[in-house]
Amino acid sequence: MKNRLDNLKNNPKFQEKLEKIKPKKNIWGVLGVVLLFFVPEVINVMWYKEITIWLMELIHNAPQTPMSELLEWSIPKIFTGEISFLNIGFGIAFLVWIFWNDIKRWRER
């Protein structure tokens, strides 16, 4: 496993692809991470009851299709009113990744 990780560290193609998916260190990169990982959690905690009621009402007025059945099945699993620590963890990891070079420089002082 250690050999594979060392190979990935030294593989220029892998490093290039990794840099492509890394959020940029500007307002849009940070805002994108916040909007994708943190804001949905706040919305879920604050308004999950209203969203659930609205979606259930929408489903009951819509024709019965496999997609509406899937939506009805998934609503109670998605909108729970609880924080997803996995989602928050990914958000924190992306923010650390954005500022990793600055963090390393700060620790070296």
N, C-alpha and C positions, 0 to 999 in steps of 0.2 A: 504494500500500500504506500509506503514511504517513497519507493522508487517511482511509482505512478505520479504522486504529487510533485516530486522533483522534476519529472519529465514534463508535467503541465506547466510548472514555473518557467522552464527553459524553452518551451515550445512557442515560437513567435506567432504562429497562426492562432493558437489558443489565446494568447495575450491580446492579440488584435481583436478577436471576437469578444473577449471580455471587456475591452475598452469601448466597443460599440454599444454594449448593453448597459454600461455604467451611466447613471444619470449625470448630466453635466453640472459643474459647480457654478451655477448661476441661479437667479431667482426662479426660472422656469423649472429647473431640475429639482430644487428643493420644494417648490410649490406642487409639482407633479407628484412627488413622493407623499407629501402631506395630504393632497386631495385623494390620492389612490388608497392610502393605507390608514390614515387617521380620521378623516372626515366621515367616512362611512360608519366607523365605530361610534362616533359621537351621535350621528343620526340614528343609528340602531338603538342606542341606549335612551335617547331622548324621545323619539317618536315611533317606537316599534308598534305600539298599540294602534295608533292612528293609521300607520302604513298597512298593518295586517287587516284592519277593518276595511280600508279602502280597496285593497287587493281582493279580499273575499267578496266584496260587493261587486267588483268588476268581473270576477270569475262567474258569479251567479247570473249576471246579465249577458255573458258571452256564450256563444254556442259551445257545446261539449266537444272538445277535440282532445287528442292525446297531449297536446301542448298545455291546454288549460288544466288537464288532470295532473300533469307534471308540476305546473305552477302551484296548484292547490296543495299538492303533497309537499312541495319544498318551502312554502311560506313559513310554517311553524319552525322549520329547521334553520332558516336564514334569519328571520326577525325574532330573536329570542329576548332581546332586551339586555343581554349580557355582553361583556367585552370579549372579543376574540383575541386572546393573547398571542396567538400565532400571527395574526395580521399585524398587531402592534409590534411584535418582534421583527417581522420582515421590514416594517417601516423604519424601525430603529436601526436595523442592520444596513438598510440602504442609506440612511442619513450618515451613519458612521463611515460607510464606504465612500460616500461623496467627499467627506472631509478627512479621510484616512491619512493622506500625506501631510496635512496640517497637524493632525494629532501626533504623528510620528516626529515631526520637527519640534513640536512643543515639548514632547517627552524627552528629547535629546538635550534640551537646554539645561 
